[in-house]
Amino acid sequence: MTSHQEQTLAPAAHHVSTRDLTRAAWASSLGSALEYYDFALYSLASAIIFSPLFFPGSNPATGLILSFGTYFLGFAVRPLGGIIFGRLGDRLGRKFVLLATVLLMGGASTLIGVLPTYNGSQGDWYDGGVGLLAPILLVFLRLMQGLGAGAEMAGASILMTEYAPVRRRGFIAALPFLGVQLGTVAAALVYFLLLNTNQSVMITDTWLWRVPFLASVLILGVAIYIRLRLKESPTFAQLEPHEQITEKPLRTLVKRSGKTVLVGIGLRMAENGGSSIYQALAVAYVSSAAIGIKGPIGALSLVFAAAVGAAVVPLAGWLTDRYGRVRVYRGFAIFQLAAAFPVWYALSFGDTVLTIVVVSLGLGVGTWGMFGSQSALMCELFGSRQRYLGVSVAREGSAVIAGGIAPMVGAWLMSLAVTAEGGSAVPHAGAGAWLPIAGYLSLLTVITIIATFFTPETAGRSLEDPRDAVEVKNGR
């Protein structure tokens, strides 16, 4: 074996007990569940109820765009959260940051549940509305959510990747992402039950819309309890004695890992953009006047999609251990590209069963297949010194470019379609928006497929190697 091979292959695994591995999996999964409970909750609320609650007086299309604007702000601030907490994660450890981020996310989500609204709602704890202060407070708490989320998933995936045995790294690193399915199902079921039993929640004359946000405190409490008992990851524990943590992390990241960050952003365009398009925009589209599906069908479709995703995510991780990270990731991206136009065309029919089926395929298989393939791959791309910061910046850079902007772009495309098809007074005006939205999703997916051809295969590489995988591929 050459010296080059000795540097790039993983050494013997550090001893990690089954109890520690299980605790790490639960700690990571519950944090992921909280983040995606908040994510799905805010997506559904933006699509269904936030417009009249916080942006009244505007026409429905403008109100939807404004509502998705606050949704975007949470994504816009995520890179800042990734930088702040990513630096802390590389300096103070994975455990410290995972505790801080879950506190920030969960606290902000719970406080949304006690916000005053623009005009006030029947049964609220305060008397009347507070006008412009209501959307200002909503924006502030959304920003706090974004700061915490900016490093949460990066930390969860890094923790499990660094804990996992090398030959099962893809599968084990994907397990925390099951928290995504748990959080999505929890949010969607809560909204489904509320909207199915009390339709008045959609016209904002009750306090019931607050219940899902207040429930965040339950997940938060359990996540904090488990994370307080968590041990630091073996890889970070090895870093500290050798003083391998750089003194100027952000500058060094840009200089040494700029290409790796760009590759990571490219890989996430289809997954992150697709997730937002299906979870936020598809719900708004099928419940709009153009399509006119009545009841909480959007929330119900997310429940079924999450059930499919719960099977696909660990399967995707297992496949990456067997067939390689890049090949499997590219395969799921190609599936999403092939399904984009058929799925969105099917949504335009306004059929309840068909909507559930196609959202389950598009989101549950295509998008979440990439998600399950991604955890170990993103972590292995970066060297040991700046892994937390690198993964955070790559993940959250894509979150702004793809995930955060996608619903706003889609809502704008829907409003253009309404205008082009005769205006809101014309029945089913805007139904043709499926075509440009499918094209937008396809564009994001093509970017990811191209990025896979610039991504080195990372399965089995040493996590203690301070070099990025791109450096190793180029022999540096």
C-alpha positions as CSV (number, residue, x, y, z in Angstrom):
1,M,0.0,0.0,0.0
2,T,1.3,3.4,-0.9
3,S,1.7,6.3,1.5
4,H,-1.0,8.2,-0.4
5,Q,-3.5,5.3,0.1
6,E,-2.5,5.1,3.8
7,Q,-3.5,8.8,4.2
8,T,-6.8,8.5,2.5
9,L,-8.2,5.3,3.8
10,A,-10.0,5.2,7.2
11,P,-8.1,3.9,10.1
12,A,-9.4,1.4,12.6
13,A,-12.6,2.7,14.1
14,H,-12.6,4.3,17.5
15,H,-14.5,2.1,20.0
16,V,-18.0,3.4,20.5
17,S,-20.4,1.5,22.7
18,T,-23.8,0.5,21.4
19,R,-25.4,2.7,24.2
20,D,-23.4,5.8,23.1
21,L,-24.3,5.2,19.4
22,T,-27.9,4.8,20.3
23,R,-27.9,7.9,22.4
24,A,-26.2,9.9,19.6
25,A,-28.8,8.6,17.1
26,W,-31.7,9.7,19.4
27,A,-30.1,13.1,20.1
28,S,-29.6,13.8,16.4
29,S,-33.0,12.5,15.3
30,L,-35.0,14.5,17.9
31,G,-33.2,17.7,16.9
32,S,-33.9,16.9,13.2
33,A,-37.5,16.2,14.1
34,L,-37.8,19.6,15.8
35,E,-36.2,21.4,12.9
36,Y,-38.4,19.8,10.3
37,Y,-41.5,20.0,12.5
38,D,-40.8,23.8,12.5
39,F,-40.0,23.7,8.8
40,A,-43.2,21.8,7.8
41,L,-45.3,23.8,10.3
42,Y,-44.1,27.1,8.9
43,S,-44.5,25.9,5.3
44,L,-48.1,24.8,5.9
45,A,-48.9,28.0,7.9
46,S,-47.4,30.2,5.2
47,A,-49.4,28.4,2.5
48,I,-52.7,28.3,4.4
49,I,-53.2,30.8,7.3
50,F,-50.4,33.4,7.7
51,S,-51.5,35.7,4.9
52,P,-54.8,36.8,6.5
53,L,-53.4,36.7,10.1
54,F,-50.3,38.9,9.5
55,F,-50.8,40.4,6.1
56,P,-54.5,41.4,5.8
57,G,-55.8,43.9,3.3
58,S,-53.7,42.6,0.3
59,N,-55.1,40.5,-2.5
60,P,-54.7,36.7,-2.0
61,A,-51.8,36.4,-4.4
62,T,-49.8,39.3,-2.8
63,G,-50.6,38.0,0.7
64,L,-49.2,34.6,-0.3
65,I,-46.0,36.2,-1.6
66,L,-45.6,38.2,1.6
67,S,-46.2,35.2,3.7
68,F,-43.6,33.2,1.8
69,G,-41.4,36.2,2.1
70,T,-41.2,35.7,5.9
71,Y,-40.6,32.0,5.1
72,F,-37.6,33.0,2.9
73,L,-36.1,35.2,5.6
74,G,-35.6,32.2,7.8
75,F,-33.5,30.7,5.0
76,A,-31.7,33.9,4.3
77,V,-30.2,34.1,7.8
78,R,-29.3,30.4,7.9
79,P,-25.8,30.9,6.4
80,L,-25.1,33.3,9.2
81,G,-26.2,30.8,11.7
82,G,-24.1,28.2,9.9
83,I,-21.0,30.4,10.2
84,I,-21.5,31.4,13.8
85,F,-22.4,27.9,15.1
86,G,-20.1,26.1,12.6
87,R,-17.1,27.9,14.0
88,L,-18.2,27.1,17.6
89,G,-18.8,23.5,16.5
90,D,-15.2,23.2,15.3
91,R,-13.8,24.9,18.4
92,L,-16.1,23.9,21.3
93,G,-17.4,20.6,20.0
94,R,-20.5,19.1,18.4
95,K,-22.4,18.6,21.6
96,F,-22.2,22.2,22.7
97,V,-23.6,23.6,19.4
98,L,-26.3,20.9,19.1
99,L,-27.6,22.0,22.5
100,A,-27.5,25.7,21.6
101,T,-29.2,25.3,18.3
102,V,-32.1,23.2,19.5
103,L,-32.8,25.7,22.3
104,L,-32.9,28.6,19.8
105,M,-35.1,26.8,17.3
106,G,-37.5,25.4,19.8
107,G,-37.8,28.6,21.8
108,A,-38.6,30.7,18.7
109,S,-41.2,28.2,17.4
110,T,-42.9,28.1,20.7
111,L,-43.1,31.9,20.9
112,I,-44.7,32.1,17.5
113,G,-47.6,30.4,19.2
114,V,-48.2,33.4,21.5
115,L,-47.7,36.2,18.9
116,P,-50.4,38.8,18.5
117,T,-51.9,39.1,15.0
118,Y,-52.5,42.1,12.8
119,N,-56.2,42.5,13.5
120,G,-56.6,40.1,16.4
121,S,-58.5,36.8,16.6
122,Q,-61.5,35.6,18.6
123,G,-60.5,34.0,21.9
124,D,-56.9,35.4,21.9
125,W,-55.2,36.2,25.2
126,Y,-54.9,39.9,24.2
127,D,-57.6,42.4,23.2
128,G,-57.5,43.2,19.5
129,G,-54.7,43.3,17.0
130,V,-51.4,45.2,17.1
131,G,-51.1,46.2,13.5
132,L,-47.6,46.3,11.9
133,L,-46.0,45.0,15.1
134,A,-47.5,41.6,14.3
135,P,-45.5,40.9,11.1
136,I,-42.4,42.5,12.6
137,L,-42.5,40.1,15.5
138,L,-43.2,37.2,13.2
139,V,-40.2,38.1,11.1
140,F,-37.9,38.4,14.2
141,L,-38.9,34.9,15.4
142,R,-38.5,33.5,12.0
143,L,-34.9,34.9,11.9
144,M,-34.2,33.2,15.2
145,Q,-35.5,29.9,13.8
146,G,-33.2,30.3,10.9
147,L,-30.1,31.1,13.0
148,G,-30.6,27.9,15.0
149,A,-31.5,25.8,12.0
150,G,-28.3,27.0,10.2
151,A,-26.2,24.5,12.0
152,E,-28.6,22.0,13.4
153,M,-28.7,19.5,10.6
154,A,-25.0,19.9,9.8
155,G,-24.3,19.0,13.4
156,A,-26.6,16.1,13.5
157,S,-25.2,14.5,10.3
158,I,-21.6,15.2,11.4
159,L,-22.1,13.7,14.8
160,M,-23.5,10.4,13.4
161,T,-21.0,10.2,10.6
162,E,-18.1,10.6,13.1
163,Y,-19.7,8.0,15.5
164,A,-20.4,5.4,12.8
165,P,-18.3,2.4,11.8
166,V,-16.7,3.1,8.4
167,R,-18.4,0.3,6.5
168,R,-21.9,1.3,7.7
169,R,-21.3,5.0,7.7
170,G,-23.8,5.9,5.0
171,F,-26.7,3.9,6.6
172,I,-26.0,5.1,10.2
173,A,-25.5,8.7,9.2
174,A,-28.8,8.7,7.4
175,L,-30.7,7.6,10.6
176,P,-31.0,11.1,12.1
177,F,-32.7,12.2,8.9
178,L,-35.6,9.9,10.0
179,G,-36.3,12.8,12.4
180,V,-37.2,14.8,9.3
181,Q,-40.0,12.3,8.5
182,L,-41.1,12.4,12.2
183,G,-41.2,16.2,12.3
184,T,-43.0,16.4,8.9
185,V,-45.6,13.8,9.9
186,A,-46.2,15.5,13.3
187,A,-46.7,18.9,11.7
188,A,-48.9,17.7,8.9
189,L,-51.1,15.5,11.2
190,V,-51.6,18.4,13.6
191,Y,-52.7,20.7,10.8
192,F,-54.8,17.9,9.2
193,L,-56.7,17.3,12.5
194,L,-57.2,21.0,13.1
195,L,-58.4,21.9,9.6
196,N,-60.5,18.7,9.4
197,T,-62.4,19.3,12.6
198,N,-62.6,23.1,12.6
199,Q,-62.5,24.8,9.2
200,S,-62.8,28.2,10.9
201,V,-59.1,28.0,11.7
202,M,-58.5,28.9,8.0
203,I,-60.4,32.1,8.4
204,T,-58.6,33.0,11.6
205,D,-61.4,33.4,14.1
206,T,-60.0,31.0,16.7
207,W,-56.8,30.5,18.6
208,L,-56.4,26.9,17.3
209,W,-53.7,27.8,14.8
210,R,-51.4,28.5,17.8
211,V,-51.5,24.9,19.1
212,P,-49.0,23.4,16.7
213,F,-46.4,26.0,17.5
214,L,-46.9,25.7,21.2
215,A,-46.4,21.9,20.9
216,S,-42.8,22.6,19.8
217,V,-41.9,22.8,23.5
218,L,-42.6,19.1,24.0
219,I,-40.1,18.0,21.4
220,L,-37.7,20.6,22.7
221,G,-37.8,19.3,26.2
222,V,-37.0,15.7,25.2
223,A,-34.2,16.8,22.8
224,I,-32.5,18.9,25.6
225,Y,-32.7,16.0,28.1
226,I,-31.0,13.6,25.7
227,R,-28.4,16.0,24.4
228,L,-27.3,16.9,27.9
229,R,-26.3,13.2,28.4
230,L,-24.5,13.0,25.0
231,K,-20.8,12.3,24.7
232,E,-18.6,14.3,22.3
233,S,-17.9,12.7,18.9
234,P,-14.7,10.5,18.7
235,T,-13.2,12.5,15.8
236,F,-13.5,15.9,17.6
237,A,-12.1,14.3,20.8
238,Q,-9.0,13.4,18.7
239,L,-8.7,16.8,17.2
240,E,-8.3,18.8,20.5
241,P,-5.1,17.2,21.7
242,H,-3.4,17.7,18.3
243,E,-4.5,21.4,18.1
244,Q,-5.8,20.9,14.5
245,I,-8.5,23.6,14.7
246,T,-7.5,26.6,12.6
247,E,-7.3,30.1,14.0
248,K,-9.0,31.9,11.2
249,P,-11.7,29.4,10.1
250,L,-13.8,31.4,7.7
251,R,-10.9,32.9,5.8
252,T,-9.2,29.4,5.6
253,L,-12.5,27.8,4.5
254,V,-12.8,30.2,1.5
255,K,-9.2,29.8,0.6
256,R,-8.8,26.1,0.9
257,S,-12.3,24.7,0.6
258,G,-14.0,27.1,-1.8
259,K,-14.4,24.4,-4.5
260,T,-15.7,21.9,-1.9
261,V,-18.3,24.4,-0.7
262,L,-19.5,25.0,-4.3
263,V,-19.8,21.3,-4.9
264,G,-21.8,20.9,-1.7
265,I,-24.1,23.8,-2.7
266,G,-24.6,22.3,-6.2
267,L,-25.5,18.9,-4.7
268,R,-28.1,20.5,-2.5
269,M,-29.9,22.5,-5.1
270,A,-32.3,19.8,-6.2
271,E,-32.8,18.3,-2.7
272,N,-33.3,21.6,-0.8
273,G,-35.2,23.3,-3.6
274,G,-37.4,20.2,-4.2
275,S,-38.2,19.9,-0.5
276,S,-39.5,23.5,-0.4
277,I,-41.3,23.3,-3.7
278,Y,-43.2,20.2,-2.6
279,Q,-43.8,21.0,1.0
280,A,-44.8,24.6,0.7
281,L,-45.7,25.4,-2.9
282,A,-47.5,22.2,-3.9
283,V,-49.8,22.7,-0.8
284,A,-50.5,26.3,-1.8
285,Y,-51.1,25.2,-5.5
286,V,-53.6,22.4,-4.9
287,S,-55.6,24.5,-2.3
288,S,-55.7,27.6,-4.5
289,A,-58.8,28.8,-6.3
290,A,-57.2,27.6,-9.5
291,I,-57.2,23.9,-8.5
292,G,-59.8,24.1,-5.7
293,I,-59.2,20.9,-3.6
294,K,-61.2,21.5,-0.4
295,G,-60.0,20.4,3.0
296,P,-56.6,19.7,4.4
297,I,-55.4,17.6,1.4
298,G,-52.0,19.3,1.3
299,A,-51.3,18.3,4.9
300,L,-52.5,14.8,4.3
301,S,-50.3,14.4,1.2
302,L,-47.2,15.3,3.3
303,V,-48.1,12.6,5.8
304,F,-48.1,9.9,3.1
305,A,-44.9,11.4,1.5
306,A,-43.2,11.3,4.9
307,A,-44.2,7.7,5.4
308,V,-42.6,6.8,2.0
309,G,-39.6,8.9,3.0
310,A,-39.2,7.0,6.2
311,A,-38.5,3.9,4.2
312,V,-36.5,5.6,1.5
313,V,-34.0,7.6,3.7
314,P,-32.3,4.6,5.5
315,L,-32.5,2.6,2.2
316,A,-30.7,5.4,0.4
317,G,-28.0,5.5,3.1
318,W,-27.5,1.7,2.9
319,L,-27.3,1.9,-0.9
320,T,-24.4,4.4,-0.7
321,D,-22.5,2.0,1.5
322,R,-22.9,-0.7,-1.1
323,Y,-22.7,1.2,-4.4
324,G,-21.0,4.5,-3.6
325,R,-22.2,7.9,-2.4
326,V,-22.1,9.7,-5.8
327,R,-23.7,7.1,-7.9
328,V,-26.7,6.7,-5.6
329,Y,-27.1,10.4,-5.2
330,R,-27.1,11.0,-8.9
331,G,-29.7,8.2,-9.4
332,F,-32.2,9.9,-7.1
333,A,-31.6,13.3,-8.8
334,I,-32.3,11.7,-12.2
335,F,-35.5,10.2,-10.8
336,Q,-36.6,13.7,-9.6
337,L,-35.9,15.2,-12.9
338,A,-37.8,12.5,-14.8
339,A,-40.8,12.9,-12.4
340,A,-41.0,16.7,-12.3
341,F,-43.3,17.4,-15.2
342,P,-45.5,14.3,-14.7
343,V,-46.0,15.1,-11.0
344,W,-46.9,18.7,-11.5
345,Y,-49.1,18.0,-14.4
346,A,-51.0,15.4,-12.2
347,L,-51.4,18.1,-9.5
348,S,-53.2,20.3,-12.0
349,F,-56.1,17.8,-12.2
350,G,-57.2,18.6,-8.7
351,D,-57.8,14.9,-7.8
352,T,-57.3,14.0,-4.2
353,V,-56.0,10.5,-4.5
354,L,-53.7,11.4,-7.4
355,T,-52.3,14.4,-5.5
356,I,-51.4,12.1,-2.6
357,V,-49.7,9.6,-4.9
358,V,-47.6,12.0,-6.9
359,V,-46.5,14.1,-3.9
360,S,-45.4,10.8,-2.2
361,L,-43.4,9.9,-5.3
362,G,-41.9,13.3,-6.0
363,L,-41.0,14.2,-2.4
364,G,-40.9,10.8,-0.7
365,V,-38.7,9.1,-3.3
366,G,-36.9,11.7,-5.3
367,T,-36.2,14.5,-2.9
368,W,-35.8,12.4,0.3
369,G,-33.8,9.8,-1.6
370,M,-31.1,12.4,-2.1
371,F,-31.6,13.5,1.5
372,G,-30.8,10.0,2.8
373,S,-27.8,9.7,0.4
374,Q,-26.4,13.0,1.5
375,S,-25.5,12.8,5.2
376,A,-22.2,10.9,5.0
377,L,-21.3,12.3,1.6
378,M,-21.4,16.0,2.7
379,C,-19.4,15.2,5.9
380,E,-16.8,13.2,4.1
381,L,-16.2,15.9,1.5
382,F,-14.6,18.2,4.1
383,G,-11.4,17.6,6.1
384,S,-11.4,17.3,9.9
385,R,-10.3,20.8,10.8
386,Q,-13.3,22.7,9.4
387,R,-15.9,20.0,8.8
388,Y,-18.7,21.6,10.9
389,L,-18.2,25.1,9.3
390,G,-17.8,23.7,5.8
391,V,-20.9,21.5,5.9
392,S,-22.9,24.3,7.5
393,V,-21.9,26.9,4.9
394,A,-22.5,24.5,2.0
395,R,-25.9,23.3,3.4
396,E,-27.2,26.8,4.2
397,G,-25.8,28.5,1.2
398,S,-28.0,26.2,-0.9
399,A,-30.9,26.8,1.6
400,V,-31.0,30.4,0.6
401,I,-30.4,30.0,-3.2
402,A,-32.8,27.0,-3.6
403,G,-34.9,26.3,-0.6
404,G,-35.8,29.8,0.6
405,I,-36.4,31.4,-2.7
406,A,-38.3,28.5,-4.3
407,P,-41.8,29.2,-2.7
408,M,-41.6,32.9,-3.5
409,V,-40.6,32.2,-7.1
410,G,-43.4,29.6,-7.4
411,A,-46.0,32.0,-5.8
412,W,-44.9,34.7,-8.3
413,L,-45.3,32.2,-11.2
414,M,-48.7,31.3,-9.9
415,S,-49.7,35.0,-9.9
416,L,-48.4,35.4,-13.4
417,A,-50.4,32.4,-14.6
418,V,-53.6,33.9,-12.9
419,T,-53.1,37.2,-14.8
420,A,-52.3,35.4,-18.1
421,E,-55.4,33.2,-17.8
422,G,-57.8,36.1,-17.3
423,G,-57.5,37.2,-13.7
424,S,-58.9,35.9,-10.4
425,A,-62.4,36.4,-11.6
426,V,-62.1,33.7,-14.2
427,P,-62.7,30.1,-12.9
428,H,-59.5,28.0,-12.6
429,A,-57.3,30.9,-13.7
430,G,-53.7,30.0,-12.7
431,A,-54.1,26.2,-13.2
432,G,-51.4,26.4,-15.9
433,A,-48.8,27.4,-13.4
434,W,-47.8,23.7,-13.1
435,L,-45.7,24.0,-16.3
436,P,-43.3,26.8,-15.2
437,I,-43.1,25.4,-11.7
438,A,-42.1,22.0,-13.1
439,G,-39.5,23.7,-15.3
440,Y,-38.1,25.6,-12.3
441,L,-37.8,22.3,-10.3
442,S,-36.1,20.7,-13.3
443,L,-33.6,23.5,-13.6
444,L,-32.5,23.0,-10.0
445,T,-32.3,19.3,-10.5
446,V,-30.1,19.6,-13.6
447,I,-27.7,21.8,-11.6
448,T,-27.4,19.0,-9.0
449,I,-26.8,16.3,-11.6
450,I,-24.0,18.3,-13.2
451,A,-22.5,18.8,-9.7
452,T,-22.3,15.1,-9.1
453,F,-19.8,14.8,-12.0
454,F,-17.5,17.2,-10.0
455,T,-17.9,15.3,-6.8
456,P,-15.2,12.7,-5.8
457,E,-16.3,9.4,-4.3
458,T,-15.9,9.6,-0.6
459,A,-17.0,6.3,0.8
460,G,-14.5,4.8,3.3
461,R,-12.2,7.8,3.5
462,S,-10.6,8.8,6.9
463,L,-12.5,11.4,8.8
464,E,-9.3,12.4,10.6
465,D,-7.7,13.5,7.3
466,P,-7.4,17.3,7.5
467,R,-7.7,17.6,3.7
468,D,-10.9,17.9,1.7
469,A,-11.9,15.0,-0.6
470,V,-11.2,17.2,-3.6
471,E,-7.6,17.8,-2.4
472,V,-7.1,14.1,-2.0
473,K,-8.5,13.4,-5.5
474,N,-6.1,15.9,-6.9
475,G,-3.2,14.4,-5.0
476,R,-2.5,17.4,-2.8
